Amino acid sequence: MSIKISFFKLLLLLMKLTNRIEKITSLVKGKYILDIGCTDEYTGGDDASWDKLINSDYWLHGHLRKLENKIIYGVDILEEQINNLKMAGLDNLYVQDISELSLDQKFDTIVAGEIIEHISNFESFFNSVRKHLNQDGVLIVSTPYIHSLAYVLYSWLRYPKTNHNPDHTVGFCPSTIETLAKKNNFEIIKLELVPDYPPIFPGYFWKFLYTSLRLFGSFLPKRIIFNDMVVVLKSKA
């Protein structure tokens, strides 16, 4: 068993196909950081061990809290999970709708990891973010890149169920995220395709696809193999 685990970890290191969180944390600036949708799917489950979950390699908020000289805040609409995180000893957590934020604090960086594809009222979202950004503050968004090989294959093979997550309201590519930013008076400072293939999703299809991409992904162009976008935006208002 230990040999198999070591081999799997070696594959991840060699292929570097799980670095969305590394990229986001490297782009965070300033002292005061707000993480929108901070609980995410890695902190749920009735039978989950909270000690294990809050130290997960795939929990963005946990990595943000490890950054030095930062004061980290988090908001989420999931009250039970926020309360569980508070009982686990985490502070500066609030139950709020991300489109109607009301915090007595402005931030140097607001992070929205894998959130924007779930919302429908983009105008309220961007206005809410703008209200809580310092003058030179930035919004960091990560979202699936729908034209990557993984998502294209999924949409072909599973048609008409063309999206792997039934909670997604929209899919993004560099052109659509730029158009959305402009319509809401934000500008893109940086956009980068990144790989995000954590070995946690259930189902034989994903396991087969992700294993294949880890084995052969380095031979393909980034615009094909990289399945996520990390975008840094700044308000123009």
C-alpha positions in Angstrom: 0.0 0.0 0.0 2.8 2.5 0.9 4.5 1.8 -2.4 1.3 2.6 -4.3 0.8 5.8 -2.4 4.4 6.9 -2.8 4.2 6.2 -6.6 0.9 8.2 -6.8 2.4 11.1 -5.0 5.5 11.0 -7.2 3.2 11.2 -10.3 1.5 14.3 -8.8 4.9 16.0 -8.2 6.2 15.1 -11.7 3.1 16.2 -13.6 2.3 19.2 -11.4 -1.3 18.9 -12.2 -2.7 20.2 -8.9 -1.5 23.8 -8.5 -4.6 26.0 -8.5 -4.2 26.7 -4.7 -0.5 27.3 -5.0 -1.1 29.9 -7.7 -3.9 31.7 -5.8 -1.9 31.9 -2.6 1.1 33.3 -4.5 -1.0 36.1 -5.9 -2.5 37.2 -2.6 -1.3 40.7 -1.6 -1.7 43.0 1.4 -2.5 42.2 5.0 -6.3 41.8 5.1 -7.7 38.9 3.0 -11.3 37.8 2.5 -12.1 34.3 1.3 -15.6 34.1 -0.3 -17.2 30.7 -0.1 -14.6 29.6 2.4 -16.0 26.2 3.5 -16.3 24.5 0.1 -16.9 20.8 -0.6 -13.8 19.7 1.3 -15.2 20.7 4.7 -18.6 18.9 4.6 -19.9 15.5 5.4 -21.5 14.1 8.5 -18.9 11.4 9.0 -15.9 13.7 8.3 -13.1 14.3 10.7 -12.8 18.1 11.2 -9.1 17.8 12.2 -8.5 16.1 8.8 -10.6 18.5 6.8 -9.2 21.7 8.1 -5.7 20.5 7.3 -6.6 19.1 3.8 -4.1 19.8 1.0 -7.1 20.7 -1.2 -8.8 23.2 1.1 -8.0 26.7 -0.2 -9.1 28.5 3.0 -6.7 26.4 5.1 -3.8 27.3 2.9 -4.7 31.0 3.1 -4.6 30.8 6.9 -1.0 29.5 6.7 0.2 32.6 4.9 2.5 34.8 7.1 1.6 38.3 8.2 -2.0 38.0 6.9 -5.3 38.5 8.7 -7.8 36.1 7.1 -11.6 36.4 7.0 -14.0 34.0 5.5 -17.7 34.1 4.5 -20.1 31.4 3.4 -23.8 30.9 3.2 -23.5 27.4 4.9 -24.2 28.2 8.5 -23.6 24.7 9.9 -20.2 24.4 8.3 -19.2 27.9 9.5 -20.2 26.9 13.0 -18.2 23.7 12.7 -15.1 25.7 11.7 -15.6 28.0 14.6 -15.8 25.1 17.0 -12.6 23.8 15.4 -10.9 27.1 16.6 -11.0 29.3 13.4 -12.0 32.9 13.8 -13.2 35.8 11.6 -15.8 33.6 10.0 -19.3 34.9 9.0 -22.5 33.5 7.5 -23.3 35.8 4.6 -24.6 35.8 1.0 -21.7 36.6 -1.2 -23.9 38.9 -3.3 -24.9 40.9 -0.2 -21.8 41.2 1.9 -21.9 43.5 4.9 -18.7 43.4 6.8 -17.2 46.3 8.8 -13.8 45.8 7.1 -12.2 46.5 3.7 -9.7 44.1 2.2 -6.5 44.1 0.2 -7.4 40.9 -1.5 -10.7 39.1 -2.0 -10.5 35.5 -3.1 -13.4 33.7 -4.8 -12.1 30.2 -5.5 -14.5 28.1 -7.7 -17.4 30.3 -6.8 -18.3 32.5 -9.7 -19.6 29.7 -11.9 -22.2 29.0 -9.2 -23.8 32.4 -9.0 -26.5 34.1 -11.3 -26.5 37.7 -10.1 -23.1 38.9 -11.3 -23.9 42.6 -10.9 -24.7 42.2 -7.2 -21.6 40.0 -6.8 -19.2 42.5 -8.3 -20.8 45.5 -6.5 -20.6 43.6 -3.2 -16.9 42.9 -3.8 -16.1 46.4 -4.9 -17.7 47.8 -1.7 -15.3 45.7 0.4 -12.0 46.3 -1.6 -9.4 48.9 -0.6 -8.5 51.4 -3.2 -5.7 49.3 -4.6 -7.3 46.0 -3.7 -7.7 43.0 -6.1 -10.2 40.2 -6.6 -8.7 36.8 -7.4 -11.1 34.4 -9.1 -10.6 30.8 -10.0 -13.1 29.0 -12.2 -13.1 25.9 -14.5 -11.8 26.5 -18.0 -14.6 24.9 -20.1 -12.6 24.4 -23.3 -10.0 22.2 -21.6 -9.7 18.6 -22.8 -11.2 17.2 -19.6 -14.4 19.3 -19.8 -14.7 18.9 -23.6 -14.5 15.1 -23.3 -17.0 15.1 -20.5 -19.5 17.1 -22.5 -19.1 14.9 -25.5 -19.4 11.6 -23.6 -22.1 12.6 -21.2 -24.3 14.7 -23.6 -26.8 16.2 -22.9 -25.5 16.2 -19.3 -22.7 18.5 -20.5 -21.6 19.9 -17.1 -20.0 17.8 -14.4 -21.5 19.9 -11.6 -25.3 20.4 -11.7 -24.9 23.5 -9.5 -23.0 25.5 -12.1 -25.0 28.2 -13.8 -22.4 29.2 -16.4 -19.0 28.2 -17.8 -16.1 30.5 -18.5 -13.2 30.9 -20.9 -10.7 33.8 -21.2 -13.1 35.7 -23.6 -16.2 35.3 -21.5 -14.5 36.2 -18.2 -13.0 39.3 -19.8 -16.5 40.4 -21.1 -18.0 39.8 -17.7 -15.3 41.9 -16.0 -15.8 44.8 -18.5 -19.6 44.8 -18.1 -19.1 45.1 -14.3 -16.5 47.8 -14.5 -13.5 45.6 -13.5 -10.3 45.0 -15.5 -8.2 41.9 -15.8 -4.7 42.4 -14.5 -3.6 38.7 -14.9 -5.1 35.6 -16.4 -3.4 32.2 -16.3 -4.5 28.7 -17.1 -3.6 26.2 -14.4 -4.1 22.5 -13.8 -6.5 21.4 -11.1 -6.8 17.6 -10.9 -7.0 16.7 -7.2 -7.4 12.9 -6.6 -10.6 13.3 -4.6 -13.5 13.1 -7.0 -15.6 9.9 -7.0 -16.6 7.9 -10.0 -14.7 5.7 -12.4 -14.9 8.2 -15.3 -13.1 10.9 -13.4 -10.5 8.5 -11.9 -9.7 7.2 -15.4 -9.6 10.6 -17.0 -7.5 12.2 -14.3 -5.1 9.2 -14.2 -4.6 9.5 -18.0 -4.0 13.2 -17.8 -1.5 12.8 -15.1 0.4 10.2 -17.1 0.3 12.0 -20.5 -0.6 15.6 -19.6 2.9 17.0 -19.8 3.1 16.2 -23.5 0.1 18.4 -24.4 -0.2 22.2 -24.7 -1.4 24.0 -21.6 -4.5 25.4 -23.3 -5.6 21.8 -23.8 -4.5 20.1 -20.6 -4.9 22.9 -18.0 -8.5 22.8 -16.8 -8.8 25.9 -14.6 -8.3 29.6 -14.8 -6.9 32.0 -12.1 -7.8 35.6 -12.8 -6.7 38.7 -11.0 -9.1 41.7 -11.4 -9.2 45.3 -10.2 -12.1 47.6 -10.0 -12.2 50.5 -12.4 -14.9 52.4 -10.5 
